[in-house]
Amino acid sequence: MTRWKELSGANERTAEMEPIGVVDIGSNSVRLVVYEGAVRAPTPVFNEKILCGLGRSVATTGSLGSEAVERTLSALARFRVIAQILSVKNLKVIATAAVRDAQNGRDFIEKGELAIGAKIEVLSGEKEARLAAQGIWMGFVDADGVAGDLGGGSLELIDLEQYKLKEAATLPLGGLRLIDTTGNKIERAIDVIDNALASLPWIRNGAGRTFYAVGGTWRSLAKMQMDRVDYPLRVMQGYRLMTREALDLCEQFRKAKKPLDLPGITGVARARREVLPFGALVLERLLRLMEPRQVVFSVFGIREGLIYSLLPPLEQARDPLISFCEDYAALRSRSLAHAFELCDWTDQLFADPAQEETADERRLRHAACLLSDVGWRAHPDYRGEQSVNTIAHAGLGGVDHQGRIFLALSVFHRHETSEDNGQHLSDRLRSLVSKRVQRRARIVGAAIRAAHMLSIGMAGVIDQTPLSYEDGTLVLTIPAAYAALDGERLRRRFETLAALVGKRPEIRITR
């Protein structure tokens, strides 16, 4: 079997991971994220932010405000104790634009290091942009476009082509900074934004490509849009708006007499709402100048980019989706080895030209196989719908929303054959994907369902029961040693699978 050599590595990685923490001292918020470990697809085990407004008055006064400093130091002291409770031995602390630009930044760093009990690295604009780029690499496969990371004090813009950083710049266009420099007059901000963007002629290279939107302000805009259209998948990572949709959303802020009364804004934290109109304006002016094809929102930013920068090259090169699914299967399924066997066993099913799949469809199928048994501890009557909810909302990287839904539906069909069971969960998700995606999910689910009648979720069986095609027939070959596994339930499930791929079923016992 081609993947057996990888199994020990996956198990060792999940067994030996040590928590790693990142404290991000931003111009608006201060956040602690503790990850299970420094791996290609890190899972947060703790995530807390406190909106301190550290950069609120830096542009006009040149200094960090005393009240904001005290709030930040209090947050850092709390984070220090939390990190100790969670046994975080490796705590990385970074500070961005507000501390970088303030006259009293050095004094704050000295006090901050005492509060957090660790060294604070003040990022240069260049390094902040690079970490933002690496955050995109952490969350997307072969990212191609321009990424923008909007904070309270600055905007980082990065031109990415797959895993190459082509151009990068830092502009003083953070939401708090714009409020400070314009006296909270949004009409004054238009020229400030346009003049800053005009200094980057390369920004037009984003035309027709993807704009990756990073930062809490822009994620809040996306959340408002989700609420307003009643979007069924409440996951920010990979959420997509076509450029025209994003512009319409942003224009409503600019044109509204009372922007903070717009529909959906009640779901945004109060401390975040004041910067929303300015964040929307920055996005609008940027999209009009750049003219990208679509806007994709990312929860991966400089914190995840920092983790990525710590990884060895071989770990950086791993597929983030497959990496997450391997680790999750090692933790939650009965047998990781069996999950890998399913990948190979279903390869045989899709060897028929009539079932031709793209490279991305193949990796999604393999991901579905890896996740197929993570709900086995749930009550049998609810495994299907619980799997839909768990997988659709999991902390996956390297997958768009259509891919998420394919994974969720595949595992749903692995547990359920009736459309009525879990229908209230799955039907709204189905509405977001094509008929092809739905059909493939049913086939993959049916294949895994049939395989489990042979393997009982354990390794070492289905690699001896190959699938093949012969003259319009789907053949399942079972060796004599496992002949007793042949029975009514296996035959029903195999007949369902054969019908889905348009073939006659045949189970063949070898003597």
N, C-alpha and C positions, 0 to 999 in steps of 0.2 A: 504493500500500500504506500502511495507516494507521500503521505503526510505523517507517517508514524514517527519519523525522525524529529518532527516538530513538537511532538506531544510533550516530551520532558521539558522542553524550553518553556512552553506555555504554563505548565504546572509549576515549574520552579519560579517563574516570574510572579505568579499570583501568590505563591507561598512565601516568597522572600521580600515582597514589596514593603518599604518603610514609608510612613507618611511624610510628605513634603509640603511645606506651607509657603505661601506667597502673600506678602502684605503689600498692597498697592496704595500709596499715598498720592491720591490724585488732587486735582484742583477743586473738585466738587465733592467727591466721595473718598472715604478711606475703607478699604475692604481687605478682609482676610479670607483666603480660600485655602483649605487643606485638602490635598489630593491623596488618594490611596498610595500612590507611588509615582516616580518619574518614569512613565512609560508612554508609548505612542498614543494611546487613547486614555488619558488620565481621568479617573472618576472622582469628583469632589465628594468628600465625606463631611465637609463643613464649609459653609459659605455665609458670610455676614458682612454687610456694608453699613456704614454710618455716614450720612450726608453732613459733612462738616463745613463746606464752603470755604476751604482754605485759601482758594485763589480769588475770592470775591472782590477784593479791592487792590490787588497787586498792580493792575494796569495804571490806576490813577494815583495811588499812594506809594507804590514801589515796595510795599511791605505786606507781610502776612498779618491779618488782623488778630489782635490778642485773644478775642473770644473764640475765633476759629482755631487758633493754635491750642487753646486749652481743651477744646472739644476733641481735637485730633490726638493730643497727648493722652487724654482719658481713654480714647478708643484704642490707642496703641498699648496702654497698660492692660486693658481688658484682653486684647488679642494675645498678649504675652502669656497670660494665665491659661487661656484657652489652648494655646499651642502646647503648653506643658501638660495639660490634662489629656490631650490627644497624642502625647508622646512624640511630638514633632522634633526631631533632632536637627533637621535641615530647614531653617527658616530664612527665606530670601525676602528682603525688604527693599522696595524701590520707591522713588519719589519722582514726580514728573514736572510739568511746566511751572506750577505755582512756586514750588520750592526752588526750582532752577532759576527763576527770574527774580525772586524777591531779594531785597537788600539784606533782610534778616534771615535768609535761608540757612546760613551756616549756624546761626544761633539755634534755630529750630532743630537742625540735624543733631546737634549735641544733646539737646533735651529729648528729642525723639529716640535716639539710640539708648539713652538711659531708660526710657519708658518701655521700649520693646525688647531690650536686652540683646540687640543684634545690630550689626552694621547696616546703615542705610545707604544705598547707592542712588545718587542723583543722576538720572539718565540724561544724556545729551539728547537734543532733538533728533540727531541722526540715529542713535541707538534705540530711541523710542520707536522710530519708524521701522527699524529693522525688526524689533521684537513684535510689532504689530503685524509685519509681513509673516513672521514665523508663526504667529497665532493663526493666520489664515491657512498656512501650510498644515498646521496641526488639525484643522477642522475640515479641510476640503482636499479633494484629490485633483491634481493638475489644475489648480486655480489659474485662470487667465483673465486679467482685467485690472481694474484699479481698486485698491482698498482705501477706505477712509476711516480713521479712528478719531472720533470726536470726543474730546474731554471737556472739562470745565475751563481749561486755560488755552488749549491748543488743538489744532487739527493736523493729524499726520496723514499724508497722502503717499501712496506707494503704487507704482506700476509693476505688476507681477505677470510673469509669463511662465506658467508651470512652477518650477522651483527656482526661478531666477528673479532677483530683484533688479529691475531695470532702472527705475528712477525713484527718488524719495524726497520728500520735503516736509518741513514743519511750518505751519502758519498760525499766527495769533488769532484764531477764530473760534476759540472755545466759548461755550454759552455764557459762563460767568464773566469772562473777559469782555465779551461784546456788551453785556448788560452794563458793565463798569465803564467802558470807553464811550458808550452812546448815551449814558444817563438813562438806560432802560427805554430808549426810544427806538423802536424797531425800524422805523422808516430811515433812520440815520445809518442803520447797519448795512443797508444794501450797497452803498458805495464802498464801505470798508471791506465788505466781503469780495465785491467784484474787483477792487484794486489788488487785493491780496492774491486772488486766483489768477489775475492777469499776469502775475510774475512767473507763472508756470506754463510756458507754451506747450510742454509735453502732455499736459492734462487732456488735450484733445485727442491723444492717442487712445483714450478710452471709448471713442465713438464705436457703437455697435457691439461693444463687449459687455462684461458684467461689472457692475459697481458693487463691491462688498462693503456693507455698512456696519461699522463696529462702534460700540459705545452705548452707554445706558440711555442717553437722550434719544438716539435714533431707534433703539429697541422699544422705547416707550411709544414712539410714533407708530411703530409696527403693531404694538399691542393694541393701540387705539383702533387701528384698521381691522385687526382680527375681531375685536369686540363689535365693531359697527357692522361687519358683514356676517357675524356669527360663524366665523371660520371654525370648522370642527376639530382641527388638530392644534392643540394649544402648545405648540413647540416653536420657539423662536429660531433656533439654529436651522438655517437653510430656508426660512420663510422667504418667499419671492413675490415681488410686485413688478409688473411691467413698468417701464419708466413713466408712461402716461398716468398710470394709477398713482405712482409715488408723487408726481407733480401735482395731481389733483388734491392729494392729501395735504401737501405742503402749502398749496395756494389757499386752502381754507384758513390756515393760521394767519397768513398775511392779510387776507381780506376780511377776516372776522373782526367785528367791533369789540367783542369780548372773547378773545381766543381761549381763555381758561374756562369758558362755558360750553365749549364744543362737545358733541357727543363722544362718549368713550373716555373722556379725560379723568373721570372719577376713579378709574382703575389705575391711575398713575400716582405714585407717591407725591404727597403735597410738596415736599422739598424739591422735587424734580420738575414740577409743573412750570415754575417761573422761567426755566431755560428752554422749554419746549418751543415757543414761538421762534426763538433765535436759532435753535437747532434745526427747525423746519426750514427757516430761511436759508441757512447755510446749505442744506441739502438741495433746496430748490435751485439756488443760483449755480451750484456745482453741476447738477444734472442738466441744466439748460446749456451750460458751457460745454460739458463733456459729451452729452448725447449718447449715453450707454443704452444698450438694449433692455437691460433689466437691473433691478436692485435686489440683491440677496443679503439678508441680514445674518450676522454672525455673532454668536455668544463667545466665540474664541477671539481673544485679543492679546494684549501684551503679557498678561499673566500666563496664559497658555504658551505664548511665544517664548517666555522665559524657561518654562519646562522643556519645550522643544530644543532650546539652545543647549540644555544640559544632557541631551540624549546622545549616545554614540551614533555614528553614521548609519550602522545597520538598523538600529531601532528607528531612526528618522525615516528610513526608506520604506518602512512597513506600511501597509495599507491601513489607515486609521479605522475603517469599518471592520475589516476582518480581525484586526488586533483587538478591538473592543469585544467582538463576538467570541473570539477564542477565550479571552480572559473571563467573560461573563459565563460562558459554558463551563469553564473549569470550576467556577464557583457554584453554579446553580444546577447543572444537569447531572444525570446519573453517571454518564460516561462521556468524557471529552473524546476518547478514541472512537466511540460509536458515532459521534457527531461528524468527525472527519470521514468515517466510512460512508456516511450518508452523502457527503459531497461527491465521493467517487462513484457511489452506486447510482446517484441521479445523473452523473455525467453520462452513463450508459443510456439512460432514458432519453436524454437530449442529443444523443448522437445521430438520431434520425434527421435527415435534412428538413423534414416537415416541421421539426421542432427547433429550427435554427435560432440561435440567440446571439446577441452582441456580447462583447467582452464585459460590459457593465452589467448586463442581465445575468451573465454567468457568475460574476462576483456576488451579486445580490442573492442568487440561488444558493451559493455556498454559505452566505451569511445566514439565510433562512434555515439551512440545515444545522448550522452551529447553534442557533437559538431555539431549535425545534423542541427541546426537552426541558427548557428552563422553568416551565410551569407545572412540572410533574407533581410537586408537593401540594398543589391546590386541590380543592374538592373536585372530583371528576365532573360534576354537573356544571362547573364554572371555569374549567380550565381554558376553554375557548375564549370566552369574553375577557377573562383576566389576562390572558396572553395578549390579546389585541391591545388592551389598555397599557400593559407593561411595556410592550415592544414599541408601540407607536410613540410613546412618550419617554423612551429611554434616552440616556445621554449619549446618543450616537454621533459620531463625526463621519465625514466622508460619504454622506448620503443626503439626497434631497428629500423633499416631503413625499414625492411619489414613491421613492425607494423605501422610505419608512413604512408607507401604507402597504406596499407589496410584502414586506417582511411580516407585518402584523397580520395581514390576511392569510399569508401562507401558513403561519403557525395556528391561526384560527381554524383553517380547514384541516390542519393536521389533527385537531381535536374534535371538530364538529363537521357533520355532513348536512345537517338541516339548516336552511337559511334563516329559520325562525329563531334558533338559539343565538343569543347575542346580537340579534338583528339591529337593535337600537344603537349598538355601538358601531357595528361594522358598515351599515348602509350609508351613513353620512361620509365615512371615509372612502367608500367605493365611489362616491360621486366625484371625488377629486382625481381619480385615475382612469386611464383608458380601459376599454374592453380587453385589450391585449394583456395589460397588467393584471386585470382580474382573472383572466383565463389562466395565465401562467401561475398565479397564486393558487388557484384550485388544483392545477396539475401537481405543483410541488407539494402542496399539502396532502393530496391523495397519495403521492409516492411515499412520503414520510409515514403516512398512516399505514400503508401496506407493509412497509419495511419493519415497522414496530411489531407487527403480528409475527414476524420471523425472529427478530432479534430480542424482543422484550426490552429494548433500550440498552442492551449490553453489546459490547464489542466482540468481534470474532465470528459472527454468524453471517451477516449479509455480504461480507467480502467473499464468502463461499457460495453465494446464491446470485449469480450474475443475471442481468437483464440483456436481452438481445432482440433484434427485429428479424423476422423471416417471412417474406411474402405476405405482408399485410397483417402479420401476427406479432404481438408483443409476448415474448417468451420469458418466463421466470424459471430458471433451472435450479433445482434443489438437490443436493447430494443425498445419497441413501442414508447417511448418518443423521440427517435432519428430516427424513421423509415424514415422520410422525407430526411435524409441524403443519403439514398440509391439512386443511380442514375447511369447514364452511365459512368461518369468519375471514380467513385469509383469502379464500376464493372470492367472496363478495367484495372485499376491498380491492383485490387485484382486478376484478372485472370493472369496477368503477374507474380505476386508473387507466386501464386499456381503452375504455370508452372515451375518456377525456382526450386521449391522444389519437383517437380514431382508428384503433386496431382491434383485432380479435384477441382474446386472452388465451394463453396456454401455459399451464404449469407442468413442467417436465421434471420427473424424478430420474436421476441418473443412478444406474446400478453398478 
